[in-house]
Amino acid sequence: MQREAVNAIATTADDVVVLSPTGSGKTYAYLIPLAAKIDADSDEIQVVVLAPGRELALQSCDVLKNMHVGLRAMALYGGRPTMDEHRVMRATRPQIVFATPGRLNDHIAKGNFNPSDVRVLVIDEFDKMLEMGFEDEMSRIIGNLPNVRRHILLSATVAESIPSYLRLGARPVVVNFLSDTDEQEKKIGIFEVDSPEKDKLDTLRRLLLSRGQESSVVFLNYRDAVERTAEYLSSNGFTVSMLHGGLEQKDRERSLYRFANGSAPVLVCTDLASRGLDIPDIANIIHYHIPETEENYIHRVGRTARWDKTGRTFFILSPGEKIPDYVEGDVDKYVIDDDAVANAVAPQPRMSTVYIGKGKKDKISKGDIVGFLCKKGGLRGSEIGRIDVHDRYSYAAVPREKLRQVLRMTRNEKIKGIKTVVEEVK
């Protein structure tokens, strides 16, 4: 898929539609050839990438930054003042932006950049973007980007049709790798778990206990249900991260980071987490609530079995519920061994997350943080897990059993000569 997509974008001037399963690398497939076409000497925005949510916009922006191709990029999304973004935009002068539709329209309406300079429009997860609710915003964006010469559309599902207002060329190049469903089905085991009661919380608890140390994502359809379930699991000893659209952006980042680095083996979430998030080695996808659409199901299970990995998906069914007809593949009964889980305790994570109050704006790098945690925190380099450096702060994963040691030894210490705060992220 990547080879065909890169070739189509790099060697033609046509519009391109890329259809490929989640986890197959579509982000690199369009960024690699586009990076070669962007004028790095220009201070204008030449490429706009639209994403249905802030998490995907942020993640895709980080992918480009980590490619180190000499381009300036920025993510634009709601949840923070538009004027603050504009100040950063003026200072950064990005050549490519990754934006949610509503926030991009805000910047265009306020005249915060010149839309006439945009030559390429990428629509990621375009099936989601074309659903009801996005159509007006998308139509406004297309009308306000008068000089777009190419459209690149990406999706893990096939849209019924592509609206005419997108103004695709008469013969877009279609790179379709969705046909081999058998291959994907072989990678994901499908199981149904019977809940004797309508309230599935105890069944979920026992299911998670039966899976031991494996990482699991639990999907629910409502925010209040996410909070109730996360609270229940926490009260039963599980270390849980929670994600839904009502959380502040910083809380979302912390939740995802703790799950991604192994500090919280269970993520309880709405379908907000089903699209675009690339977290490796997720073993289990658990449907506490049945997906509302086939597309939601496809994107949920796309969080596991990424690249060459395998995974499992579990449907917890209360009396009267059944697995939807759109679920393809063999479904096996999963019977929880009650004797085995009767005295089991929730497994504890191997890592913990620390917040460090300095970041890129303080000239702090990942290497600086490794040195700080080794020299001041008494760790070995091999013990330190994932590190994420943001503009004003950083996160680092440290061994759970050494967390107190790290917090004690780094209290009031300096990193690169600057006094900083080091705290546990809960």
C-alpha positions as CSV (number, residue, x, y, z in Angstrom):
1,M,0.0,0.0,0.0
2,Q,2.7,2.5,1.0
3,R,4.7,1.8,-2.2
4,E,1.7,2.3,-4.4
5,A,0.5,5.4,-2.5
6,V,3.9,7.0,-2.5
7,N,4.3,6.3,-6.2
8,A,0.8,7.8,-7.0
9,I,1.4,11.0,-5.0
10,A,5.1,11.4,-6.1
11,T,4.8,10.7,-9.8
12,T,1.4,12.1,-10.8
13,A,-0.5,15.4,-10.3
14,D,-3.8,13.5,-9.9
15,D,-6.0,13.4,-6.9
16,V,-5.4,10.2,-4.8
17,V,-7.7,8.1,-2.7
18,V,-6.0,5.7,-0.3
19,L,-8.1,2.9,1.2
20,S,-6.3,0.6,3.6
21,P,-6.8,-1.1,7.0
22,T,-6.0,0.7,10.2
23,G,-2.4,0.2,11.3
24,S,-1.1,-0.2,7.7
25,G,0.9,3.1,7.7
26,K,-1.3,5.5,5.7
27,T,0.2,8.5,7.5
28,Y,3.7,7.8,6.2
29,A,2.2,6.9,2.8
30,Y,1.2,10.5,2.2
31,L,3.7,12.4,4.3
32,I,6.8,10.9,2.7
33,P,6.0,12.1,-0.9
34,L,4.4,15.4,0.2
35,A,7.5,16.3,2.2
36,A,9.5,16.2,-0.9
37,K,7.1,18.5,-2.7
38,I,6.8,21.3,-0.1
39,D,8.9,24.4,-0.6
40,A,11.0,24.5,2.6
41,D,12.1,28.0,1.9
42,S,8.6,29.4,1.9
43,D,7.0,30.8,5.1
44,E,3.4,30.1,3.8
45,I,1.1,27.2,4.5
46,Q,1.2,25.0,1.4
47,V,-0.5,21.8,2.7
48,V,-3.6,21.4,4.9
49,V,-4.3,18.0,6.5
50,L,-7.8,17.7,7.9
51,A,-8.5,15.3,10.7
52,P,-11.8,14.5,12.5
53,G,-10.3,14.9,16.0
54,R,-7.5,16.7,17.8
55,E,-5.8,13.4,18.8
56,L,-5.3,12.4,15.1
57,A,-4.2,15.9,14.2
58,L,-1.6,16.0,17.0
59,Q,-0.3,12.4,16.3
60,S,0.1,13.1,12.5
61,C,1.9,16.3,13.2
62,D,4.3,14.5,15.6
63,V,4.9,11.9,12.9
64,L,6.1,14.6,10.5
65,K,8.2,16.3,13.1
66,N,9.9,13.0,14.0
67,M,10.7,12.5,10.3
68,H,13.2,15.4,10.6
69,V,12.7,16.6,7.0
70,G,13.3,20.3,7.7
71,L,9.7,21.3,7.5
72,R,7.7,23.4,10.0
73,A,4.4,21.9,11.1
74,M,1.6,22.8,13.5
75,A,-1.6,21.2,14.8
76,L,-4.7,23.3,15.0
77,Y,-7.6,22.2,17.1
78,G,-10.3,23.3,19.5
79,G,-10.1,23.4,23.3
80,R,-7.7,26.4,23.4
81,P,-8.1,30.0,22.3
82,T,-7.7,30.6,18.6
83,M,-5.6,33.7,19.3
84,D,-3.1,31.6,21.2
85,E,-2.7,29.4,18.2
86,H,-2.3,32.4,15.9
87,R,0.5,33.7,18.0
88,V,2.3,30.4,17.7
89,M,1.5,30.3,14.0
90,R,3.1,33.7,13.4
91,A,6.2,32.6,15.3
92,T,6.5,29.2,13.7
93,R,5.4,30.0,10.1
94,P,4.4,26.4,9.4
95,Q,4.4,25.1,5.8
96,I,2.0,22.3,6.7
97,V,-0.9,22.3,9.3
98,F,-2.9,19.4,10.7
99,A,-6.3,20.8,11.6
100,T,-9.8,19.9,12.7
101,P,-12.4,21.4,10.4
102,G,-14.0,23.8,12.9
103,R,-10.7,25.2,14.0
104,L,-9.4,25.7,10.5
105,N,-12.5,27.6,9.6
106,D,-12.0,29.8,12.6
107,H,-8.5,30.7,11.4
108,I,-9.7,31.3,7.8
109,A,-12.5,33.6,9.1
110,K,-10.1,35.6,11.2
111,G,-7.6,36.0,8.4
112,N,-4.9,34.3,10.4
113,F,-3.2,32.9,7.3
114,N,-3.5,33.2,3.5
115,P,-5.7,30.3,2.2
116,S,-4.7,31.2,-1.4
117,D,-1.2,29.7,-0.7
118,V,-2.6,26.2,0.0
119,R,-2.0,23.9,-2.9
120,V,-2.7,20.4,-1.4
121,L,-5.6,19.3,0.8
122,V,-5.4,16.0,2.6
123,I,-8.5,14.6,4.3
124,D,-7.6,11.9,6.7
125,E,-10.4,9.5,7.9
126,F,-12.5,11.1,5.1
127,D,-15.4,8.6,5.7
128,K,-15.8,10.2,9.2
129,M,-15.4,13.7,7.8
130,L,-18.2,13.1,5.3
131,E,-20.7,12.0,8.0
132,M,-23.5,14.3,9.0
133,G,-22.3,17.2,11.1
134,F,-19.0,17.8,9.2
135,E,-20.6,18.5,5.8
136,D,-21.2,22.2,6.2
137,E,-17.7,22.8,7.7
138,M,-16.1,20.8,5.0
139,S,-18.0,22.7,2.2
140,R,-16.9,26.0,3.7
141,I,-13.2,24.9,3.8
142,I,-13.3,23.8,0.2
143,G,-14.8,27.1,-0.9
144,N,-12.2,29.0,1.1
145,L,-9.2,27.2,-0.4
146,P,-9.4,28.5,-4.0
147,N,-6.0,27.3,-5.3
148,V,-5.9,23.7,-4.1
149,R,-4.6,21.7,-7.0
150,R,-4.6,18.2,-5.4
151,H,-6.8,16.3,-3.0
152,I,-5.5,13.2,-1.1
153,L,-8.2,11.2,0.7
154,L,-7.4,8.5,3.2
155,S,-9.7,6.0,5.0
156,A,-9.9,2.5,6.5
157,T,-13.5,2.0,5.2
158,V,-15.2,2.7,1.9
159,A,-17.5,5.7,1.8
160,E,-20.8,5.2,-0.1
161,S,-19.9,8.2,-2.3
162,I,-17.6,11.2,-2.5
163,P,-19.6,14.5,-2.6
164,S,-19.1,16.8,-5.6
165,Y,-18.2,19.8,-3.4
166,L,-14.8,18.1,-2.7
167,R,-14.0,18.9,-6.4
168,L,-12.0,15.8,-7.1
169,G,-10.7,15.4,-10.6
170,A,-12.5,13.2,-13.0
171,R,-10.2,10.3,-12.6
172,P,-8.6,10.1,-9.2
173,V,-6.0,7.4,-8.6
174,V,-7.5,4.9,-6.2
175,V,-5.1,2.8,-4.1
176,N,-7.4,0.1,-2.6
177,F,-6.1,-2.4,-0.1
178,L,-9.3,-3.1,1.7
179,S,-10.3,-6.2,-0.3
180,D,-8.2,-8.7,1.6
181,T,-10.5,-9.1,4.6
182,D,-9.5,-12.7,5.2
183,E,-6.0,-11.6,6.0
184,Q,-7.2,-9.2,8.7
185,E,-9.7,-11.7,10.1
186,K,-6.9,-14.2,10.6
187,K,-5.0,-11.7,12.8
188,I,-7.9,-11.0,15.2
189,G,-9.7,-13.6,17.3
190,I,-13.3,-12.7,17.9
191,F,-15.0,-13.8,21.2
192,E,-18.3,-13.4,22.9
193,V,-18.5,-13.2,26.7
194,D,-21.9,-13.7,28.3
195,S,-22.9,-11.4,31.1
196,P,-25.6,-12.8,33.3
197,E,-26.9,-9.3,34.2
198,K,-27.6,-6.2,32.1
199,D,-25.0,-4.4,34.2
200,K,-21.8,-5.8,32.7
201,L,-19.3,-4.3,35.2
202,D,-18.6,-7.5,37.1
203,T,-18.2,-9.5,33.9
204,L,-15.8,-6.9,32.6
205,R,-13.8,-7.1,35.9
206,R,-13.5,-10.9,35.6
207,L,-12.6,-10.7,31.9
208,L,-9.8,-8.3,32.6
209,L,-8.5,-10.5,35.5
210,S,-8.5,-13.5,33.1
211,R,-6.3,-11.6,30.6
212,G,-3.6,-10.9,33.2
213,Q,-1.0,-8.4,32.3
214,E,-2.2,-7.8,28.7
215,S,-3.1,-4.3,27.6
216,S,-6.8,-3.8,26.9
217,V,-9.0,-1.0,25.5
218,V,-12.6,-1.0,26.7
219,F,-15.0,0.8,24.4
220,L,-18.3,2.4,25.6
221,N,-20.8,4.6,23.7
222,Y,-21.3,7.3,26.3
223,R,-19.1,9.7,28.3
224,D,-20.9,9.1,31.7
225,A,-20.6,5.3,31.1
226,V,-16.9,5.7,30.6
227,E,-16.5,7.6,33.9
228,R,-18.7,5.1,35.8
229,T,-16.7,2.1,34.4
230,A,-13.3,3.7,35.0
231,E,-14.3,4.5,38.6
232,Y,-15.5,0.9,39.2
233,L,-12.4,-0.6,37.8
234,S,-10.2,1.7,39.8
235,S,-12.1,0.9,43.0
236,N,-11.3,-2.8,42.2
237,G,-7.6,-2.3,42.0
238,F,-7.1,-1.7,38.3
239,T,-4.8,1.0,37.0
240,V,-6.9,2.8,34.4
241,S,-6.7,5.6,31.9
242,M,-9.9,7.3,30.7
243,L,-10.6,9.1,27.5
244,H,-13.7,10.9,26.2
245,G,-14.5,14.1,24.4
246,G,-15.4,16.0,27.6
247,L,-11.9,15.9,29.0
248,E,-9.5,18.9,28.8
249,Q,-6.8,18.4,26.2
250,K,-4.0,18.1,28.8
251,D,-6.0,15.3,30.5
252,R,-6.5,13.5,27.2
253,E,-2.8,13.7,26.6
254,R,-1.9,12.3,30.0
255,S,-4.4,9.5,29.7
256,L,-3.1,8.4,26.3
257,Y,0.5,8.7,27.4
258,R,0.0,6.6,30.5
259,F,-1.7,3.9,28.5
260,A,0.9,4.0,25.6
261,N,3.9,3.7,27.9
262,G,2.6,0.9,30.1
263,S,1.7,3.0,33.2
264,A,-2.0,2.0,32.8
265,P,-2.7,-1.3,31.2
266,V,-6.4,-0.5,30.7
267,L,-7.9,2.3,28.6
268,V,-11.6,3.0,29.1
269,C,-12.9,5.2,26.4
270,T,-15.6,6.3,23.8
271,D,-15.1,5.9,20.1
272,L,-12.9,9.0,20.3
273,A,-10.0,6.5,20.7
274,S,-11.0,4.3,17.8
275,R,-9.6,6.5,15.0
276,G,-6.0,7.3,14.1
277,L,-4.3,6.5,17.4
278,D,-1.2,4.4,16.9
279,I,-0.4,2.6,20.1
280,P,1.5,-0.6,19.6
281,D,1.0,-3.9,21.2
282,I,-2.7,-3.6,22.3
283,A,-3.7,-7.2,23.0
284,N,-7.5,-6.9,23.6
285,I,-10.3,-4.8,22.3
286,I,-13.4,-5.1,24.6
287,H,-16.8,-3.9,23.4
288,Y,-18.7,-3.1,26.6
289,H,-21.2,-1.5,24.5
290,I,-21.9,-2.8,21.0
291,P,-20.5,-0.5,18.3
292,E,-23.2,1.8,16.9
293,T,-22.1,1.3,13.3
294,E,-20.0,-1.1,11.2
295,E,-17.5,1.7,10.7
296,N,-17.1,2.2,14.4
297,Y,-16.4,-1.6,14.8
298,I,-13.8,-1.5,12.0
299,H,-12.0,1.3,13.6
300,R,-12.2,-0.1,17.1
301,V,-10.7,-3.4,16.2
302,G,-8.1,-1.5,14.1
303,R,-6.4,-0.6,17.4
304,T,-5.1,-4.1,17.7
305,A,-3.3,-6.5,15.3
306,R,-1.4,-3.5,13.9
307,W,1.3,-4.2,11.3
308,D,2.4,-7.9,11.8
309,K,0.8,-8.3,15.3
310,T,-2.2,-10.4,16.3
311,G,-5.0,-9.5,18.7
312,R,-8.4,-10.4,20.2
313,T,-11.7,-8.6,20.4
314,F,-14.4,-9.4,23.0
315,F,-18.1,-8.6,22.9
316,I,-19.6,-8.6,26.4
317,L,-23.3,-9.5,25.8
318,S,-26.1,-9.0,28.3
319,P,-29.3,-11.1,28.1
320,G,-31.0,-10.4,24.8
321,E,-27.9,-8.9,23.0
322,K,-26.2,-10.5,20.1
323,I,-23.2,-9.8,17.9
324,P,-24.1,-7.6,14.9
325,D,-24.4,-9.2,11.5
326,Y,-21.7,-7.0,10.1
327,V,-19.0,-8.8,12.2
328,E,-17.3,-11.2,9.9
329,G,-15.2,-14.2,10.9
330,D,-15.6,-17.1,13.3
331,V,-16.9,-16.1,16.8
332,D,-15.9,-18.3,19.7
333,K,-17.4,-18.5,23.2
334,Y,-15.1,-17.2,25.8
335,V,-15.7,-18.8,29.2
336,I,-14.1,-17.1,32.2
337,D,-12.5,-19.5,34.6
338,D,-14.2,-18.3,37.8
339,D,-12.0,-20.5,40.0
340,A,-8.9,-18.9,38.5
341,V,-10.1,-15.3,39.0
342,A,-11.9,-15.8,42.3
343,N,-8.8,-14.8,44.3
344,A,-6.9,-12.9,41.6
345,V,-5.9,-9.3,42.1
346,A,-5.7,-6.7,39.4
347,P,-2.3,-6.8,37.8
348,Q,-0.1,-3.8,38.5
349,P,1.6,-1.9,35.7
350,R,5.3,-2.2,35.2
351,M,5.9,1.5,34.6
352,S,4.8,4.8,36.1
353,T,4.7,8.2,34.4
354,V,6.5,11.3,35.7
355,Y,5.9,14.9,34.7
356,I,8.9,17.1,34.3
357,G,8.2,20.8,34.2
358,K,10.6,21.7,31.3
359,G,10.4,21.1,27.6
360,K,11.5,22.2,24.1
361,K,11.1,25.9,24.8
362,D,13.7,25.4,27.6
363,K,16.1,23.7,25.1
364,I,15.4,20.3,26.8
365,S,15.8,17.1,24.7
366,K,15.0,13.4,25.3
367,G,18.8,12.9,25.8
368,D,18.8,15.6,28.5
369,I,15.9,13.8,30.3
370,V,17.7,10.5,30.1
371,G,20.8,12.1,31.7
372,F,18.7,13.8,34.3
373,L,16.9,10.7,35.4
374,C,20.1,8.6,35.5
375,K,22.3,11.2,37.2
376,K,19.8,12.7,39.6
377,G,17.2,10.0,39.8
378,G,19.5,7.0,40.2
379,L,18.1,5.1,37.2
380,R,19.9,3.1,34.5
381,G,19.3,4.2,30.9
382,S,17.8,0.8,30.1
383,E,15.2,1.2,32.8
384,I,13.7,4.4,31.3
385,G,10.7,3.9,29.0
386,R,9.0,6.2,26.5
387,I,9.8,10.0,26.7
388,D,7.7,12.7,25.2
389,V,9.0,16.3,25.1
390,H,6.4,19.0,24.7
391,D,7.0,22.8,24.4
392,R,6.8,23.5,28.2
393,Y,6.9,20.1,29.9
394,S,7.8,16.5,29.3
395,Y,6.6,13.0,30.3
396,A,8.8,10.0,31.0
397,A,8.1,6.4,31.9
398,V,10.1,5.0,34.8
399,P,9.9,1.6,36.6
400,R,7.0,1.6,39.0
401,E,9.0,0.1,41.8
402,K,11.5,3.0,41.6
403,L,9.0,5.8,41.3
404,R,9.4,7.0,44.9
405,Q,13.1,6.9,44.6
406,V,13.0,9.0,41.5
407,L,10.7,11.6,43.0
408,R,12.8,11.8,46.2
409,M,16.1,12.1,44.5
410,T,15.0,14.6,41.9
411,R,13.2,16.9,44.3
412,N,14.6,20.5,43.9
413,E,17.2,19.3,41.4
414,K,18.1,21.1,38.1
415,I,18.0,19.9,34.6
416,K,20.6,21.6,32.4
417,G,21.0,24.2,35.1
418,I,17.3,24.9,35.4
419,K,15.3,24.1,38.5
420,T,12.3,21.9,37.7
421,V,9.3,20.2,39.1
422,V,9.1,16.4,38.9
423,E,5.7,14.8,39.8
424,E,3.9,11.5,39.3
425,V,1.1,11.6,36.6
426,K,-1.9,9.9,38.1
